[in-house]
Amino acid sequence: MGAEVALRPLGIQFFYPKNLPALVTMVYLEDGDIRESFFRRLDPTEPSQSSVGKWSQHVGGFLASFNIGKALPVRMTVCWDSVIDKKAYETEIWFSRDTWQQMLTAYPDTYRPGKIYYRNKMIIGLPPGGKVRVWLKDNRNPVVLQNPARQFTLTGDDMLICKNVPNKIDFSYIKANGYDPFIRDFIKEKPYPYGHW
């Protein structure tokens, strides 16, 4: 990728649908500078309050203090726990050239005439069922869904990088006592996975 690799810092934020909690436990990121980074101190995984039944066009606000990449992302592995599914997941994402091109393109800012902006903020959605979505934030416009070159999600003994990453959710507690009341009320009489993700 040569000189194109140098770009503005990449902010990454993780969201889950309203009342369907998930937590990211670790992120592995390989970038175009052949740099490998492990993120263990992470920004909180946030609820997308406007995502009920399907992902919102805006997903959520954006503030990344620790989830920061320094070059174009090539491959990312996300280790995460799903409260709803009562299990841990490992999702691997290989980013496409189309995503890189979007991140390198300067777009005219219609909200600030004469200014430009870049799509250098990445949003990753973690729903029940493990069907992860990736978007780029597009200023104040709806987020732009990305189509990774390759993406898959593993769980249980099939996990590789995430197999030995400690869970942040006590799954034994969930199995013994059920979901918290606000989750039980929210999913009552709704079919799993509680939306089209």
N, C-alpha and C positions, 0 to 999 in steps of 0.2 A: 504493500500500500504506500510505501515511500513517504514523501513529504506530506501526503494527505492525512497521515495519521494524527498529526498534531492538530487538536481542535480544543474548543472550550471544554472545561471539565464536564463530565457526564454525571448528572444527578440521577439516582435510581430510587424510586419509592414503591413500596409494596402495599396493596390494599386487599381487603376481603369484603364481600357483600354485607350489607347491613344485617346485624344479628347472627351472622354465620362465621364466627371467629376463626382465624388462623394466625400462626406466629412463625416468622422466619427465624431460623436458628443459626444459619451460616450461609455465606455466599462465596463461591469461587468464581473469579473473573479472569479470563485470558483476553488480552487486548492486542491491537495491531502492532504494538511495539514489542511484542513477544514478552510482555510483562505478565506475571501471574500474581494475583492478589487473593488473599483469603480475608473476608470480612467477618469478624466474630463480634465486634462491637458495632451494632447496627442501629439505625434509626427505627423507632417503633413501627410495627405493622399496623396500619390505620384502617378503620372501617370506612367504606364508601357509603355514606349515609343516604345518598340518592340512588344507590343500586339495590333495587328491590325487584326480584323476579327476572331481572336482566341487568347487564352492566349499563350504568349511566353514560351518556355521551361526554361527560366531563370527569367522571370517576371520583376525583377529589382534589383538594388543595395540594400544594407541593412545597416541602421543605426538607431538603436532604443535607444533613450535617456530616454524617459518617459514610453514607452509601455513595461514594464519589469515585468515578473512574477517570483516568487521565488520558485515554486515547480511545479510538473506535473499538467497540466491543466485538470480539470474535466469538467467544463461547462463554456461557454463564451456566453454573450449576447452582440451583437454589435448594437448600435444605429447609423444609418447613413442616410444621405440625398443623393438622386440621382438627379442631374441636369436634366438628360435626361428624367427620369420618372416623374419629378416634384412632388416628394413625398418623405416622410420619411419611412424608413424601420426599423424593429427590427428582427435581425437574431439570433437565439439561436443554439448553437453548443455543443453537448455532445461528448467528445473525446473518441476514442476507445482504448482498451488495446494495439492494434497494434501500434497506435501512441505513446503511452507511451513507449513501448518496443523500438521503433526506437530512441526515445529521450534518452534512458538510455544506448544504445549500443555504444561502442567505435569503430569507423571505421578507418581503416588504411588510412593515407593521401598519395595518390599516387603522389601528387605534392611535398610533403616533406617526403621523405623516412625515416622511423623510427618514424614518428610522428603519432598521432591519432587526430580525431576530433569527435564532437558530433552534431547530428541534433537538436540543441537547438535554432534555429531561425525559427519562424513561419511566413508564408506569407499568407495573406488573400486577395482574389480578389473580388472586388465589381463592377459587371457589370450591365448594364441596365437589367431590368426584375427581379432583386433580387436574381438570382441564384448564391449564394456565393460559392467560391471555397477555399479550404484550402490546403496549401502545407508546407512541411518542406524543408528548404534550405539544400542542400547537398554539402557543400564545393563549389567548382567551377563546379560541375556537374549540369545537369538539375535538377530542383526542383522536389520533390517527392509528387505527389498528395495523399492526405489523404481521407479516407472514414470514416467520423464521425459515431459514433454509432447511433446518432440521430441528425437531423438538420431540421429546418423549418424557414420560414421567414413570418413575419406579417406586416401589414400596416394599416393605418387609425385607426378606433375605435377598431380594434382587438389587437392593441399593448398593452403590459402590462407594462414592465419596462420602455420602451422608450416613453410612451404616453405623459409624462409631461417634456420631455427633449427638450429644445429650439432648433429650427432648426438653422443651420448656413447658410442656403441658403434661399434667399427671393423668395419663389415660386410665389408670386403675381407679382413680377417683371418679372419673366420668362413668365408667362401667358400673361402679357400685352404687352411685347416687343419681345417675342420670344427668341431663343437661341442667344448667342454671335455669331458674324460672323464666327469665326473659327470653331464652332460646326456646324453651318448651312452648311458651305462648305464641311465639312467632311462627314456629313450624307446624303447629297444630293443624291437622287436616290438609296439609300441603304435601304433595308428592315429592319425594327425593329426586333430584338434588335441590329442590326448592327454588327453581328458576331455570332459565335457558342461558347458560353461561358459555 
